[in-house]
Amino acid sequence: MIAETLDRAADLLEPEGRWTQHANYRSEGGHILIRGVNAASYCLVGAIETVKSGPDTREAVSFVSRRVGVAATAWNDVPTRTQKQVVAKLRECAKIARKRGD
């Protein structure tokens, strides 16, 4: 279910310092990681990939992209974007998905 995936991704990103830009995953020291194992922070897409795998991941990322009007990664990486905005957008998208039955 898309709504659950987006809520779980928001939960993962909500604690201070858990969000990043320009990489799906980063280590505690800020190094880019290829996989989310042992990651200390995540971008919007990395958080979704961490909480759900397979086709559900693509569906959830596409759902967010449609809501923000650009690729979710590009939206996440806007220089003025904040962690609070990303978490709020994930929650908003989860609420919309829930209403739609997604």
A tleap script that builds the chain and sets N, CA, C and O, in Angstrom:
source leaprc.protein.ff14SB
mol = sequence {
  NMET ILE ALA GLU THR LEU ASP ARG ALA ALA
  ASP LEU LEU GLU PRO GLU GLY ARG TRP THR
  GLN HIE ALA ASN TYR ARG SER GLU GLY GLY
  HIE ILE LEU ILE ARG GLY VAL ASN ALA ALA
  SER TYR CYS LEU VAL GLY ALA ILE GLU THR
  VAL LYS SER GLY PRO ASP THR ARG GLU ALA
  VAL SER PHE VAL SER ARG ARG VAL GLY VAL
  ALA ALA THR ALA TRP ASN ASP VAL PRO THR
  ARG THR GLN LYS GLN VAL VAL ALA LYS LEU
  ARG GLU CYS ALA LYS ILE ALA ARG LYS ARG
  GLY CASP
}
set mol.1.N position { 0.845 -1.189 0.000 }
set mol.1.CA position { 0.000 0.000 0.000 }
set mol.1.C position { 0.883 1.242 0.000 }
set mol.1.O position { 1.763 1.384 0.849 }
set mol.2.N position { 0.651 2.129 -0.940 }
set mol.2.CA position { 1.473 3.323 -1.102 }
set mol.2.C position { 1.434 4.203 0.138 }
set mol.2.O position { 2.474 4.694 0.576 }
set mol.3.N position { 0.259 4.408 0.708 }
set mol.3.CA position { 0.132 5.288 1.876 }
set mol.3.C position { 1.023 4.816 3.020 }
set mol.3.O position { 1.711 5.621 3.647 }
set mol.4.N position { 1.011 3.531 3.288 }
set mol.4.CA position { 1.839 2.990 4.371 }
set mol.4.C position { 3.326 3.181 4.081 }
set mol.4.O position { 4.096 3.540 4.971 }
set mol.5.N position { 3.722 2.941 2.841 }
set mol.5.CA position { 5.121 3.124 2.451 }
set mol.5.C position { 5.558 4.572 2.659 }
set mol.5.O position { 6.639 4.827 3.190 }
set mol.6.N position { 4.731 5.506 2.246 }
set mol.6.CA position { 5.088 6.923 2.381 }
set mol.6.C position { 5.123 7.354 3.841 }
set mol.6.O position { 5.992 8.137 4.226 }
set mol.7.N position { 4.209 6.868 4.652 }
set mol.7.CA position { 4.246 7.178 6.094 }
set mol.7.C position { 5.507 6.614 6.745 }
set mol.7.O position { 6.140 7.280 7.564 }
set mol.8.N position { 5.866 5.393 6.380 }
set mol.8.CA position { 7.074 4.781 6.949 }
set mol.8.C position { 8.335 5.530 6.515 }
set mol.8.O position { 9.268 5.688 7.302 }
set mol.9.N position { 8.359 5.992 5.259 }
set mol.9.CA position { 9.493 6.785 4.783 }
set mol.9.C position { 9.578 8.104 5.551 }
set mol.9.O position { 10.669 8.544 5.912 }
set mol.10.N position { 8.435 8.731 5.799 }
set mol.10.CA position { 8.413 9.973 6.584 }
set mol.10.C position { 8.921 9.720 8.000 }
set mol.10.O position { 9.682 10.521 8.544 }
set mol.11.N position { 8.501 8.612 8.593 }
set mol.11.CA position { 8.978 8.254 9.931 }
set mol.11.C position { 10.493 8.110 9.951 }
set mol.11.O position { 11.157 8.550 10.890 }
set mol.12.N position { 11.037 7.482 8.897 }
set mol.12.CA position { 12.485 7.273 8.814 }
set mol.12.C position { 13.230 8.597 8.704 }
set mol.12.O position { 14.297 8.762 9.295 }
set mol.13.N position { 12.676 9.535 7.955 }
set mol.13.CA position { 13.344 10.823 7.719 }
set mol.13.C position { 13.114 11.866 8.801 }
set mol.13.O position { 13.841 12.858 8.862 }
set mol.14.N position { 12.138 11.665 9.636 }
set mol.14.CA position { 11.740 12.715 10.580 }
set mol.14.C position { 12.798 13.082 11.631 }
set mol.14.O position { 12.952 14.269 11.919 }
set mol.15.N position { 13.524 12.138 12.212 }
set mol.15.CA position { 14.512 12.547 13.218 }
set mol.15.C position { 15.584 13.475 12.625 }
set mol.15.O position { 16.033 13.278 11.497 }
set mol.16.N position { 15.970 14.456 13.381 }
set mol.16.CA position { 16.974 15.430 12.945 }
set mol.16.C position { 18.211 14.716 12.401 }
set mol.16.O position { 18.740 13.793 13.021 }
set mol.17.N position { 18.655 15.162 11.234 }
set mol.17.CA position { 19.873 14.624 10.647 }
set mol.17.C position { 19.690 13.378 9.797 }
set mol.17.O position { 20.666 12.867 9.248 }
set mol.18.N position { 18.472 12.875 9.673 }
set mol.18.CA position { 18.244 11.638 8.915 }
set mol.18.C position { 18.013 11.884 7.421 }
set mol.18.O position { 17.951 10.926 6.651 }
set mol.19.N position { 17.888 13.127 7.001 }
set mol.19.CA position { 17.620 13.454 5.607 }
set mol.19.C position { 18.883 13.985 4.944 }
set mol.19.O position { 19.701 14.652 5.578 }
set mol.20.N position { 19.029 13.679 3.655 }
set mol.20.CA position { 20.164 14.189 2.888 }
set mol.20.C position { 19.717 14.560 1.481 }
set mol.20.O position { 18.589 14.281 1.075 }
set mol.21.N position { 20.608 15.183 0.762 }
set mol.21.CA position { 20.377 15.544 -0.634 }
set mol.21.C position { 21.520 15.015 -1.493 }
set mol.21.O position { 22.613 14.747 -0.994 }
set mol.22.N position { 21.254 14.867 -2.796 }
set mol.22.CA position { 22.251 14.503 -3.807 }
set mol.22.C position { 22.843 13.106 -3.633 }
set mol.22.O position { 23.895 12.805 -4.198 }
set mol.23.N position { 22.189 12.269 -2.872 }
set mol.23.CA position { 22.580 10.861 -2.713 }
set mol.23.C position { 21.424 10.136 -2.049 }
set mol.23.O position { 20.761 10.698 -1.177 }
set mol.24.N position { 21.174 8.908 -2.444 }
set mol.24.CA position { 20.093 8.155 -1.808 }
set mol.24.C position { 20.408 7.816 -0.366 }
set mol.24.O position { 19.529 7.799 0.495 }
set mol.25.N position { 21.703 7.540 -0.113 }
set mol.25.CA position { 22.120 7.122 1.235 }
set mol.25.C position { 23.478 7.747 1.557 }
set mol.25.O position { 24.332 7.909 0.686 }
set mol.26.N position { 23.650 8.091 2.835 }
set mol.26.CA position { 24.947 8.590 3.305 }
set mol.26.C position { 25.308 7.908 4.629 }
set mol.26.O position { 24.445 7.521 5.416 }
set mol.27.N position { 26.598 7.781 4.831 }
set mol.27.CA position { 27.112 7.216 6.082 }
set mol.27.C position { 27.073 8.272 7.182 }
set mol.27.O position { 26.753 9.435 6.934 }
set mol.28.N position { 27.399 7.856 8.377 }
set mol.28.CA position { 27.466 8.781 9.513 }
set mol.28.C position { 28.404 9.952 9.216 }
set mol.28.O position { 28.154 11.080 9.643 }
set mol.29.N position { 29.478 9.680 8.486 }
set mol.29.CA position { 30.444 10.722 8.141 }
set mol.29.C position { 30.078 11.525 6.905 }
set mol.29.O position { 30.830 12.412 6.500 }
set mol.30.N position { 28.929 11.228 6.296 }
set mol.30.CA position { 28.473 11.979 5.140 }
set mol.30.C position { 28.898 11.415 3.795 }
set mol.30.O position { 28.642 12.025 2.758 }
set mol.31.N position { 29.547 10.255 3.803 }
set mol.31.CA position { 29.982 9.642 2.553 }
set mol.31.C position { 28.800 8.993 1.840 }
set mol.31.O position { 27.916 8.426 2.481 }
set mol.32.N position { 28.789 9.077 0.529 }
set mol.32.CA position { 27.734 8.467 -0.269 }
set mol.32.C position { 27.864 6.949 -0.206 }
set mol.32.O position { 28.955 6.399 -0.358 }
set mol.33.N position { 26.744 6.290 0.019 }
set mol.33.CA position { 26.694 4.834 0.047 }
set mol.33.C position { 25.891 4.334 -1.146 }
set mol.33.O position { 24.974 5.014 -1.606 }
set mol.34.N position { 26.226 3.167 -1.642 }
set mol.34.CA position { 25.503 2.575 -2.763 }
set mol.34.C position { 24.232 1.895 -2.278 }
set mol.34.O position { 23.229 1.862 -2.991 }
set mol.35.N position { 24.272 1.355 -1.073 }
set mol.35.CA position { 23.106 0.691 -0.487 }
set mol.35.C position { 22.742 1.363 0.827 }
set mol.35.O position { 23.549 2.067 1.433 }
set mol.36.N position { 21.514 1.131 1.248 }
set mol.36.CA position { 21.033 1.753 2.470 }
set mol.36.C position { 21.465 1.071 3.752 }
set mol.36.O position { 21.203 1.577 4.843 }
set mol.37.N position { 22.130 -0.082 3.633 }
set mol.37.CA position { 22.590 -0.794 4.829 }
set mol.37.C position { 23.573 0.093 5.581 }
set mol.37.O position { 24.534 0.596 4.999 }
set mol.38.N position { 23.334 0.282 6.858 }
set mol.38.CA position { 24.180 1.113 7.726 }
set mol.38.C position { 24.147 2.601 7.371 }
set mol.38.O position { 25.029 3.350 7.791 }
set mol.39.N position { 23.162 3.034 6.617 }
set mol.39.CA position { 23.058 4.455 6.284 }
set mol.39.C position { 22.636 5.246 7.522 }
set mol.39.O position { 21.900 4.758 8.381 }
set mol.40.N position { 23.123 6.465 7.578 }
set mol.40.CA position { 22.752 7.369 8.672 }
set mol.40.C position { 21.719 8.383 8.204 }
set mol.40.O position { 20.966 8.934 9.007 }
set mol.41.N position { 21.690 8.623 6.890 }
set mol.41.CA position { 20.706 9.557 6.342 }
set mol.41.C position { 20.293 9.101 4.951 }
set mol.41.O position { 20.993 8.335 4.288 }
set mol.42.N position { 19.124 9.600 4.529 }
set mol.42.CA position { 18.491 9.163 3.295 }
set mol.42.C position { 17.861 10.357 2.595 }
set mol.42.O position { 17.427 11.309 3.244 }
set mol.43.N position { 17.814 10.301 1.268 }
set mol.43.CA position { 16.998 11.269 0.548 }
set mol.43.C position { 15.581 10.710 0.499 }
set mol.43.O position { 15.337 9.608 0.991 }
set mol.44.N position { 14.668 11.434 -0.071 }
set mol.44.CA position { 13.278 10.993 -0.152 }
set mol.44.C position { 13.177 9.613 -0.811 }
set mol.44.O position { 12.505 8.723 -0.289 }
set mol.45.N position { 13.837 9.436 -1.944 }
set mol.45.CA position { 13.775 8.157 -2.662 }
set mol.45.C position { 14.490 7.061 -1.877 }
set mol.45.O position { 13.999 5.935 -1.802 }
set mol.46.N position { 15.635 7.375 -1.296 }
set mol.46.CA position { 16.358 6.393 -0.494 }
set mol.46.C position { 15.539 5.908 0.692 }
set mol.46.O position { 15.599 4.733 1.055 }
set mol.47.N position { 14.778 6.805 1.292 }
set mol.47.CA position { 13.921 6.411 2.419 }
set mol.47.C position { 12.823 5.466 1.946 }
set mol.47.O position { 12.532 4.470 2.608 }
set mol.48.N position { 12.217 5.772 0.813 }
set mol.48.CA position { 11.178 4.888 0.274 }
set mol.48.C position { 11.772 3.526 -0.050 }
set mol.48.O position { 11.174 2.500 0.273 }
set mol.49.N position { 12.942 3.499 -0.683 }
set mol.49.CA position { 13.599 2.236 -1.017 }
set mol.49.C position { 13.948 1.428 0.231 }
set mol.49.O position { 13.940 0.197 0.195 }
set mol.50.N position { 14.247 2.099 1.312 }
set mol.50.CA position { 14.626 1.424 2.541 }
set mol.50.C position { 13.438 0.757 3.215 }
set mol.50.O position { 13.566 -0.332 3.775 }
set mol.51.N position { 12.292 1.403 3.163 }
set mol.51.CA position { 11.118 0.841 3.852 }
set mol.51.C position { 10.321 -0.134 2.989 }
set mol.51.O position { 9.515 -0.900 3.517 }
set mol.52.N position { 10.529 -0.122 1.681 }
set mol.52.CA position { 9.783 -1.003 0.784 }
set mol.52.C position { 10.630 -1.316 -0.441 }
set mol.52.O position { 11.349 -0.445 -0.928 }
set mol.53.N position { 10.560 -2.527 -0.941 }
set mol.53.CA position { 11.328 -2.866 -2.130 }
set mol.53.C position { 10.408 -3.356 -3.244 }
set mol.53.O position { 9.225 -3.615 -3.020 }
set mol.54.N position { 10.959 -3.478 -4.430 }
set mol.54.CA position { 10.216 -4.009 -5.556 }
set mol.54.C position { 9.302 -2.994 -6.208 }
set mol.54.O position { 9.540 -1.789 -6.133 }
set mol.55.N position { 8.254 -3.491 -6.850 }
set mol.55.CA position { 7.330 -2.615 -7.592 }
set mol.55.C position { 6.687 -1.540 -6.720 }
set mol.55.O position { 6.396 -0.443 -7.198 }
set mol.56.N position { 6.465 -1.849 -5.446 }
set mol.56.CA position { 5.856 -0.862 -4.555 }
set mol.56.C position { 6.726 0.380 -4.423 }
set mol.56.O position { 6.215 1.487 -4.251 }
set mol.57.N position { 8.035 0.197 -4.504 }
set mol.57.CA position { 8.951 1.337 -4.426 }
set mol.57.C position { 8.716 2.271 -5.604 }
set mol.57.O position { 8.547 3.477 -5.425 }
set mol.58.N position { 8.707 1.716 -6.794 }
set mol.58.CA position { 8.496 2.541 -7.999 }
set mol.58.C position { 7.148 3.244 -7.956 }
set mol.58.O position { 7.044 4.416 -8.318 }
set mol.59.N position { 6.127 2.541 -7.520 }
set mol.59.CA position { 4.790 3.140 -7.437 }
set mol.59.C position { 4.770 4.300 -6.453 }
set mol.59.O position { 4.183 5.345 -6.735 }
set mol.60.N position { 5.400 4.126 -5.314 }
set mol.60.CA position { 5.426 5.185 -4.295 }
set mol.60.C position { 6.214 6.399 -4.784 }
set mol.60.O position { 5.782 7.536 -4.594 }
set mol.61.N position { 7.355 6.166 -5.404 }
set mol.61.CA position { 8.167 7.272 -5.925 }
set mol.61.C position { 7.402 7.993 -7.033 }
set mol.61.O position { 7.399 9.223 -7.080 }
set mol.62.N position { 6.764 7.252 -7.914 }
set mol.62.CA position { 5.968 7.861 -8.985 }
set mol.62.C position { 4.809 8.680 -8.434 }
set mol.62.O position { 4.493 9.750 -8.953 }
set mol.63.N position { 4.185 8.174 -7.391 }
set mol.63.CA position { 3.072 8.873 -6.765 }
set mol.63.C position { 3.536 10.240 -6.256 }
set mol.63.O position { 2.870 11.250 -6.485 }
set mol.64.N position { 4.678 10.269 -5.566 }
set mol.64.CA position { 5.222 11.534 -5.054 }
set mol.64.C position { 5.596 12.442 -6.219 }
set mol.64.O position { 5.292 13.634 -6.196 }
set mol.65.N position { 6.250 11.893 -7.230 }
set mol.65.CA position { 6.668 12.707 -8.380 }
set mol.65.C position { 5.475 13.392 -9.039 }
set mol.65.O position { 5.554 14.564 -9.407 }
set mol.66.N position { 4.385 12.671 -9.184 }
set mol.66.CA position { 3.182 13.282 -9.772 }
set mol.66.C position { 2.651 14.412 -8.897 }
set mol.66.O position { 2.144 15.407 -9.415 }
set mol.67.N position { 2.757 14.273 -7.603 }
set mol.67.CA position { 2.241 15.291 -6.681 }
set mol.67.C position { 3.106 16.543 -6.656 }
set mol.67.O position { 2.593 17.641 -6.439 }
set mol.68.N position { 4.418 16.398 -6.876 }
set mol.68.CA position { 5.307 17.560 -6.828 }
set mol.68.C position { 5.578 18.142 -8.212 }
set mol.68.O position { 6.140 19.231 -8.329 }
set mol.69.N position { 5.179 17.420 -9.262 }
set mol.69.CA position { 5.296 17.935 -10.619 }
set mol.69.C position { 6.642 17.736 -11.292 }
set mol.69.O position { 6.823 18.151 -12.436 }
set mol.70.N position { 7.577 17.120 -10.616 }
set mol.70.CA position { 8.896 16.792 -11.177 }
set mol.70.C position { 9.333 15.470 -10.555 }
set mol.70.O position { 8.654 14.932 -9.680 }
set mol.71.N position { 10.463 14.956 -11.009 }
set mol.71.CA position { 10.992 13.733 -10.406 }
set mol.71.C position { 11.223 13.959 -8.912 }
set mol.71.O position { 11.722 15.008 -8.504 }
set mol.72.N position { 10.861 12.977 -8.113 }
set mol.72.CA position { 10.999 13.099 -6.651 }
set mol.72.C position { 12.426 13.433 -6.250 }
set mol.72.O position { 12.649 14.207 -5.319 }
set mol.73.N position { 13.390 12.852 -6.949 }
set mol.73.CA position { 14.799 13.127 -6.633 }
set mol.73.C position { 15.133 14.596 -6.874 }
set mol.73.O position { 15.786 15.233 -6.048 }
set mol.74.N position { 14.685 15.127 -8.003 }
set mol.74.CA position { 14.938 16.537 -8.316 }
set mol.74.C position { 14.281 17.447 -7.284 }
set mol.74.O position { 14.874 18.436 -6.853 }
set mol.75.N position { 13.067 17.111 -6.894 }
set mol.75.CA position { 12.358 17.916 -5.889 }
set mol.75.C position { 13.113 17.877 -4.557 }
set mol.75.O position { 13.276 18.908 -3.903 }
set mol.76.N position { 13.569 16.698 -4.159 }
set mol.76.CA position { 14.328 16.539 -2.914 }
set mol.76.C position { 15.597 17.386 -2.927 }
set mol.76.O position { 15.986 17.943 -1.901 }
set mol.77.N position { 16.246 17.483 -4.096 }
set mol.77.CA position { 17.562 18.100 -4.194 }
set mol.77.C position { 17.559 19.600 -4.468 }
set mol.77.O position { 18.626 20.188 -4.646 }
set mol.78.N position { 16.398 20.229 -4.505 }
set mol.78.CA position { 16.350 21.688 -4.655 }
set mol.78.C position { 17.149 22.296 -3.500 }
set mol.78.O position { 16.919 21.944 -2.343 }
set mol.79.N position { 18.087 23.206 -3.798 }
set mol.79.CA position { 18.964 23.738 -2.747 }
set mol.79.C position { 18.255 24.324 -1.524 }
set mol.79.O position { 18.780 24.253 -0.412 }
set mol.80.N position { 17.083 24.895 -1.720 }
set mol.80.CA position { 16.376 25.517 -0.592 }
set mol.80.C position { 15.434 24.547 0.140 }
set mol.80.O position { 14.777 24.927 1.110 }
set mol.81.N position { 15.375 23.302 -0.328 }
set mol.81.CA position { 14.483 22.304 0.291 }
set mol.81.C position { 14.942 22.022 1.717 }
set mol.81.O position { 16.139 22.054 2.003 }
set mol.82.N position { 14.006 21.747 2.602 }
set mol.82.CA position { 14.336 21.428 3.993 }
set mol.82.C position { 13.824 20.036 4.359 }
set mol.82.O position { 12.950 19.474 3.699 }
set mol.83.N position { 14.383 19.520 5.403 }
set mol.83.CA position { 13.961 18.219 5.920 }
set mol.83.C position { 12.473 18.253 6.288 }
set mol.83.O position { 11.734 17.318 5.979 }
set mol.84.N position { 12.048 19.309 6.934 }
set mol.84.CA position { 10.636 19.432 7.325 }
set mol.84.C position { 9.717 19.411 6.121 }
set mol.84.O position { 8.650 18.800 6.170 }
set mol.85.N position { 10.114 20.068 5.037 }
set mol.85.CA position { 9.297 20.079 3.825 }
set mol.85.C position { 9.163 18.676 3.233 }
set mol.85.O position { 8.086 18.285 2.785 }
set mol.86.N position { 10.253 17.932 3.236 }
set mol.86.CA position { 10.229 16.581 2.669 }
set mol.86.C position { 9.325 15.672 3.501 }
set mol.86.O position { 8.505 14.935 2.954 }
set mol.87.N position { 9.478 15.727 4.806 }
set mol.87.CA position { 8.634 14.904 5.686 }
set mol.87.C position { 7.169 15.303 5.519 }
set mol.87.O position { 6.296 14.440 5.426 }
set mol.88.N position { 6.903 16.593 5.480 }
set mol.88.CA position { 5.518 17.063 5.318 }
set mol.88.C position { 4.928 16.613 3.984 }
set mol.88.O position { 3.762 16.222 3.928 }
set mol.89.N position { 5.718 16.663 2.908 }
set mol.89.CA position { 5.223 16.241 1.597 }
set mol.89.C position { 4.937 14.744 1.588 }
set mol.89.O position { 3.944 14.311 1.004 }
set mol.90.N position { 5.792 13.947 2.228 }
set mol.90.CA position { 5.526 12.510 2.318 }
set mol.90.C position { 4.232 12.252 3.079 }
set mol.90.O position { 3.432 11.412 2.669 }
set mol.91.N position { 4.019 12.954 4.165 }
set mol.91.CA position { 2.777 12.788 4.949 }
set mol.91.C position { 1.553 13.220 4.128 }
set mol.91.O position { 0.518 12.553 4.142 }
set mol.92.N position { 1.686 14.336 3.420 }
set mol.92.CA position { 0.586 14.827 2.585 }
set mol.92.C position { 0.257 13.801 1.494 }
set mol.92.O position { -0.912 13.500 1.252 }
set mol.93.N position { 1.281 13.272 0.844 }
set mol.93.CA position { 1.067 12.277 -0.205 }
set mol.93.C position { 0.460 11.004 0.363 }
set mol.93.O position { -0.391 10.389 -0.280 }
set mol.94.N position { 0.879 10.600 1.553 }
set mol.94.CA position { 0.307 9.413 2.197 }
set mol.94.C position { -1.174 9.625 2.462 }
set mol.94.O position { -1.979 8.715 2.262 }
set mol.95.N position { -1.531 10.807 2.905 }
set mol.95.CA position { -2.935 11.114 3.187 }
set mol.95.C position { -3.770 11.045 1.903 }
set mol.95.O position { -4.875 10.502 1.909 }
set mol.96.N position { -3.240 11.596 0.804 }
set mol.96.CA position { -3.941 11.543 -0.467 }
set mol.96.C position { -4.072 10.109 -0.953 }
set mol.96.O position { -5.135 9.699 -1.421 }
set mol.97.N position { -2.989 9.347 -0.840 }
set mol.97.CA position { -3.026 7.934 -1.255 }
set mol.97.C position { -4.036 7.141 -0.452 }
set mol.97.O position { -4.747 6.292 -0.989 }
set mol.98.N position { -4.092 7.423 0.834 }
set mol.98.CA position { -5.043 6.713 1.709 }
set mol.98.C position { -6.487 7.010 1.286 }
set mol.98.O position { -7.323 6.108 1.239 }
set mol.99.N position { -6.769 8.270 0.981 }
set mol.99.CA position { -8.104 8.652 0.532 }
set mol.99.C position { -8.474 7.966 -0.773 }
set mol.99.O position { -9.637 7.631 -0.997 }
set mol.100.N position { -7.491 7.759 -1.628 }
set mol.100.CA position { -7.713 7.117 -2.931 }
set mol.100.C position { -7.740 5.590 -2.815 }
set mol.100.O position { -8.110 4.893 -3.760 }
set mol.101.N position { -7.348 5.088 -1.659 }
set mol.101.CA position { -7.300 3.640 -1.482 }
set mol.101.C position { -6.009 3.020 -1.967 }
set mol.101.O position { -5.931 1.809 -2.172 }
set mol.102.N position { -4.982 3.860 -2.155 }
set mol.102.CA position { -3.671 3.365 -2.611 }
set mol.102.C position { -2.770 3.011 -1.444 }
set mol.102.O position { -1.635 2.581 -1.649 }
savepdb mol mol.pdb
quit
